[in-house]
Amino acid sequence: MDQFIEFINTIRDFLWDIILIFLLIGTGVFYTIRTKFVQFRYFRKSFKLTFGNIAFFGEKADDEGMTSFQSLMTSIAAQIGTGNLAGVATAMVLGGPGSILWMWISAVLGMAIIYSEATLSQIYRGRRGGQVVGGPVFYIKKAFKGRVGQVMAAMFAVFIILALGFMGNMVQSNSVGNAFEAAFNIPAWLSGLVFGVAGLYVFLGGRQRVAAVTEKVVPTMAVFFSIVSIVVVMINYKAIPEAFKDIFLGAFNPEAVLGGILGVTVRQAMRYGVARGLFTHEAGMGSTPHAHALAKVKHPADQGLVAMMGVFIDTIVLLPMTVLVILTTNSLGAMENGAFLDGIELTQHAYSQTMGAFGYPFIAICVALFAYATCIGWYFFGEANVEYLFGKKAVPMYAVLVAVFMFVGCILKVELVWSLADLFNGFMVIPNVLALLMLHKVIAKHTKEYDQGLPYQPEEDAF
């Protein structure tokens, strides 16, 4: 088994650290130029479209879709996972504080990618059983005609069901089980049972319940986490300048940070920063377009701009909260039993330096909220593809299976599942990004018309 895990990790690392970094960064640069720097030109409007329509009790989602805000919250629910608490800590251990600058760079480029994904998901969508449906499978089939498009769309659907619906949700729940056992001494099986039942409750309620829950849970948990994190950072305010110095200096001269005790190189800072950044905000993975496709907007580009704010909130607003707490409490480089603290253990250690005994329970609660939101979002994305492949009758069985996987994930060691989830996440990117590149003329056309204030004119072969 150890050899098999090592084999999977080798493939995964080659895919994420070499192929996908160049593919996604290249696509981000390409679409930044192709859309004439849309993430900068329309940032103010993106902010206004997002926060000008906030409603915690908005209109109910229906067969025609959901509000733009509900679509965004469903998208952010998937983006804000345990990676914002554990993944960023691992990135700093492996790539030093400088990896955070590369995360931000990947996020800026990712905003152009996700704008394109969301816009295309609005342009190319369809109806099934009287409901509006959408996602990458629809624009993949438009990009690649005939049998090739059908096969690539089906492959994408299988990858996302496995990577997010099953394995992804399993590893999210695993973090919850571990965190609650450490903080409250609650048996992992009990956490898993509650977590699975809570998930199933939302899953069986369809898009209406998904939208209703995410529009309340996501903003609440984001504000709760941000307020506490800001308080911790402000208590250690004297260390803030040094923290930013480490981030910017560490991106280009890692050895000058922390006395070089982490042994990080510039290549490692870039590698882990970009790779973890791409994994965190999910731009290019083809996951969030499932939510953006359902938004009720006047022009596809409107939802593209809203989608950009999701990347900004996740990686440039919320992710630095964990980063600054770790750096201002001088926790990076802390050791236990002769090894550097890593992942969620490093994050818990950092918060406990200021919050004392409350640090561990706080992070446990945040892990539960973040993971729960992510499980809802990932289930929803997988559901769209289950329905695409097998029809609506298969959805209840899929919901039950995901809840079971969430329960099992809490009580098992899931190193292999983590590796497989990462691998299939990488496989998802390839057909999605290739379709984005093939349809660049469509994006450029509709962006130009949007710039000119022209009304939306659907493509001839679009929904």
Salt bridges, closest charged atoms under 4 A:
ASP13 OD1 - ARG12 NH2 2.91
ASP17 OD2 - ARG271 NH2 2.50
GLU59 OE2 - LYS296 NZ 3.09
ASP62 OD2 - LYS296 NZ 3.14
GLU64 OE1 - ARG127 NH2 2.78
GLU215 OE2 - LYS216 NZ 3.49
ASP422 OD2 - ARG12 NH1 3.59
GLU449 OE1 - HIS446 ND1 3.77
ASP451 OD1 - ARG41 NH1 3.15
GLU459 OE2 - LYS445 NZ 3.04
GLU459 OE2 - HIS446 NE2 2.75
ASP461 OD2 - LYS145 NZ 3.49
